[in-house]
Amino acid sequence: MFKFDFNVEELDDTEDFLQLGMESTTTVEVENDPKTEVPPTQLEPFFEVSLSQLVPTTLVRRDLFDARFQLISEGAGDTVDDTTHGDSKTGTLLEDLDSGRQALAFLDAPSDLVPGVYEGGLKTWEETSSFYPYVGKKILEVGCGTGVPSIYIFRELLSSISSPEIPASKTEVHLQDYNASVLQLVTLPNIFLTWYTSHHADTYRSSINDTEIAPTISFTDPGELPITPELKAAFLHSIESLNISLRFFSGSWNTFKPLDTIGSAGYDIVLTSETIYRTENLNPLIELLQTACISEPHSTLAKLVSSQLKLEDTTAENNLDHDYLCLVAAKVLYFGVGGGVSDFLKLVQGRKGETSTVLERNSGVGRLIILIRWG
């Protein structure tokens, strides 16, 4: 079952995230991890969730304490007898335990980053709350972590679709993160909870007619949500019937080939947030963003962003009239890591990309959303 114990918290109050990577003194060199798809059927038996109030909407996401509890309950904190390694079945179980131990270490670690091993996806970084645009086309979130931008888009998709009026064209929502454990522990649960709190889960609740097994979530009272085979099936059937495709990918950026995943038309919307913190990772990130942004014209993108973001740069408004939407949210500078907006913009412009500021915050550490138009 999923345990609900709602805590309302403002994302802007998490200033401890500004100490990004300062407590980690070890540099880890690893080979590029290949792209791996994580199926949306990997829902865990229960988890707690918390609320994020992102004006003007409220999003539901999993509590990290509960993710930690899940890993411990699955034996990630136990010791294992090494003499059993010879058995193939046992070897697979040991691999699963090793993966669980690694994820548990990430949750317990004092540092938010282990370069080349764990890229901070279990945290909800400050700038992820800055995205508000929504279009239900072909969408990719790069370095998604908790997936806040995609959760918002998914929520808006569900709100805008009525069951009798299923869209003829499929909506593709793809989420990518370095770590598969991040996708399994927080990204997928957050997407699932977003669906469960929508009106599209009403059919499941009415079919069960049991408020303990299928409760209506009030966003204020603690509760429990049992994850039954029927609920999993209802979730998968619902998104399929709504003509929505959800896919989750783990691995390094330079092993993710956007056009192999979505097709030659590319993505309509490409989003990334809090991913430019390491200068050595900027080139593969920029190459991925550029490659993903090959799309047929969609004139509604400009109107959408203009209406939902208060543009502070006239150049940004002019640049919205193009085939795709590529947005990057970031801090101006990441202390202790070395990355920042300045280096990122230079590399983008070196690839003949044009950049404009869509939204800027100057209080505390400077933050902004950058619109990229590739030449």
N, C-alpha and C positions, 0 to 999 in steps of 0.2 A: 504494500500500500504506500501511497504518498502521504507524508505527514505535513500538515500545514500549520505554521506558526508565524503569522504575518508580522513583519516589522517594517514600518514605513521609514525609509531613509532617503536622504537627499544625496545624490551622487556627487554633487559639488563639494560635500563635506569630507570627502575621502582624500585629504591632503597627504596622508601617509604614502600614497602611491607616487608622490613626487620624489621619493627616495629610491627611485627605480634603479635597481642593480647596484647600489652603493655598498651593500653589505656582502656582495659576492666577490671573492678575490680569485676564484678559480676560472680559468678560461678552458673550455672544453672544445676540442676539435673532433668533429665526427663527419662521416661521409654524408652526402645528400640523401635524405630519406625519400624513397619513391612515393608517388601518389598512391593512396589507398582509399577506397570508398568504404564508408561506414554505413551499414544499412539502417534505416529508421526503425527497424523492428527491435533494436537493442534498448528497450525500455527496462529500467530497473524496477524491482518490486515496490519500492517506496522512496520518497524523499520529501524533505521540508522545503518550503518556498518562502520567499520574501517579496515585498512589493517595492517597486521603484516608481516614484512619482516624477514623471518627466512631463512637465507642463507642455501641452494641455491634455496629456493622457497618462494612464497608469498601466504599467506592464508587470507581468508576473514572471519571476525567475527563481531558480533553485537556490536554496541556502547552501553555501559552501561547507558549513558545519555538517550538514546532512550528507554531502558527498563524501566527506571524511569518514563519517559513521558507516556509510555503505562499504567503503573499502576495508575498514577494520572488520566489519561483520563477515566479509568475504574471505578473511584470513590474510589480508595484506600485511598485518602486523605480526603474524605468527612466524616462528622458526620452522625450517623444513629440513628433513633428513636427506642429506646429499646422496646417500647410498641408493636411493630409489630412482636415480636419473636414467638408468638403463631402460626402463619401461617406456614405450613410445607414448602410451596414454598418459602416464604420469608425467612424462616430459612436457606434454602439452599443457597439463595443469600447472606445472612449474613455470612455464612461460607466462601463463595468465597471472599467476601470483607475482612473478617478477614485474610484469606490467603494472599490476595493482600497487606493489611496493613503490615503484617509481612515481606513480601518480600521488600516492600518499606522501612521499617525500616532498613533492612539489607543494602540496597543501600545507605541510608543516614547516617548510623552509623559510628562514628569515628574509631571503631575497626573493624578489618577484621574477627574476630571470636567471636561467642557466643557459648561456649562449650555446646554440647548436643542439640543445637537449630539451629545454622547456622554455617556451617563448611567452609566458605570462597569460595564457588563454583562460585560466581559471579565475582570473580577476576581471571585474568590470571596471575598465579604465575610465577616467573622467570624461574624455572627449567622446566616448561612445554615446553619450546622452545628447549630443549636439545635432544628430541627424533627424530630420523630420520629413524629407521628401518621400513620396510614394508613387510608384507606377507598377502595375501588375503585368510586367512583361517577362523578359529573361534577365534575372537578377543574380549577381554574384557578390558575396561579401568575402573579402580576402582577409585572412588573419582574424577570423570572426570572434574567437574566444566565447564569451557568454552570449554573443549574437544579438545584442540589443538593437542595432539598426534593422536586422532581419526580423526580429520579433515584432518590431513596430510595423514593418511592411506586411508581415504575415497577418497580424491583427487587423490591419486595414483591409487586406484582401478578404478575410473572413467576414468582416463587417459589411463589405460592399456587395457580397454575393448572396443572393437568395437561392435557396435550394431549387425552386422550380425554374429558375433562370440561370442555368449553368452556362458559363462562357464557352463559346465555340473554340476559341484558341486557348492552348495550354499556357499556364503560368509556370515558369521555371524559377525556383528559388534554390540556389546552390550556396552552400556554406563551406569555407575552407579554413583549416587551422593546421598548424604544424603538428600538434599532438592529437592522436586518436582518442586518448583518454579525456581530453577536454571536450571533444564532440560527444562522447558517451556520457560523461558525468554532468555537464552543464548545458551544452548547446541543444542537444536533442530534447532533454527534459524541459528546457525553456520553451521550445517550439511546441511540444506536446501540451504544456500547461496553457499556452496561449490558445490552442484549439479548444481545450476543455472548458475554458472560461468564455467561449463564444457561443452563439446561439446554435451553432452546428452540432454541439454535443447534447442538445435538448432531446433529440431522438433516442440517444443512448440512455439518458436519465429516465425518460418516460417509460422505456421498455423494461428497465430494472424495477422501477417503482419502489425503491428502497433507499432512503436517504443516508443510510450508513454505508452502503456499497457504492452508491452514486449520488453523493451530496451536491447541493447547489452551493457554490463558493460565494461568500458574501464579501470577501476582501477585508473583513474586520475580525471575524471570529476564528480561533484555532479549530482545526479539524483534521480528518484523515480521509485519504482517497485510496481505496484498494485498487491495485493495478491487476485486473483480471484478464484472462485471454479474450474475453468478450470486449473489454474496453480497448485493448490493443487493436483488435479487429475492427472495432467501430472507428477508431482514429484513422487507420489505414484506408478503410473503405470510404470514409468521409472525404479525405483529401483527394482520393482518386475520383470520386464522384463530382467533386468541385473542379476537376481538371487542373489540379495543382500538383506539380512534381517537386518533391523535396529530396535533395541529394546532399550528402556530407562527404567531404574529402579531407584526408590528412596527408601530411608530407611537406617537403620543401617547396618553396615557390618555383624554383627552376625546374622542378619535375612535374609541375601542373601545367598542362597544355590546354588553354581555354578552348581553342577551336576544335580540339579532339573531343572535348566534353560536351560542348553546346552546339557545334556545327559551324559551318563557314560564315554564317550571318553574324556570329558573335553575340555579345550581351548588350541589352538595352541600358542596363544600369549596373555600374561597378562601384562598389563602396569599400572603403577600408578605413579603419580608425585605430589610432595609436600603434602604428606599425613602422614608423620611420625613425625609431629610437636608436638604431645601430647603423652606422654609415656603411659597414661592409655588406649589409643586406639590402641596401637601396637599389643597386642595379638589377638584381633578380626581381625585386618587387615592381620596379618601374617597367621592366620588360613585360611582366605579367599583366599589369594594368593596361599597357599600350596594346598588347596582343588581344586582350579581351574586348577592347573597344572598337570592334569592326562590325557595324550594324547598318541595316536599312534605315531610311529616314523615319522619324516619329515626331511630328510637329507638336504633339501634346506635351513633350518633355519640358519645353521652355515655359509654357503657361503654368504647368504644375509647380515647378521650382519657384517661379516668380511669385506665385500666390502663397506658397507655404514657407518660403524663406524671405526675410526682409533683406533684400540685397543692399549691400553697403558699397558696392563698386559698380559703376555704370558699365565698365568693361565686362564684368561678369554677366550682367544682364544681356549684353549683346552676344556674348559667347554661348549663351544657352541655346541659341537657334542652330542646333546641329543634330547629328544622327543618334547620339548616345549621351548618357550622363555618367561622368566619372568624377566622384567626390572623394576627397581625402581629408579626414579630420585628424588634427595633431596639435601637440603643444609646440610653441615656438622653439623651445630648447628642452632637452632631456638631460637633467643633471646626473652626473656620474656614469653616463653611457656614451655621450659624445654626439648623438644624433640630433637632428633638428630640422626646422623648415628650410633654413638657408641652403644647406647642402642638398636637400631634396629638390628644391626649385632649380638649382644649378644643373643637376643631372637631368631633370625633366626638360629644361630648355636646351640642353645639349642634344637631346633627341628630337629637337624641333617641336617641343610641346609648348603650348601657351597656357599660362596659369592666371587665375583671377581669384580674388578673395570673395567668398560668398557670405561668410559670417565671421565676425571677429569678437573675441572677448579679451579685454585688457586687464581685468581685475586679477590680482595674484599672478600666477604664471600665465603668460599670454597663450591663448588658444585660438585656433581658427579652422575654418573649413575652406578647402581649396578646390576650385573647379578646374579640371584639366581638359584642354582641347588638343588632341594630337594632330600634328600636321601630316 
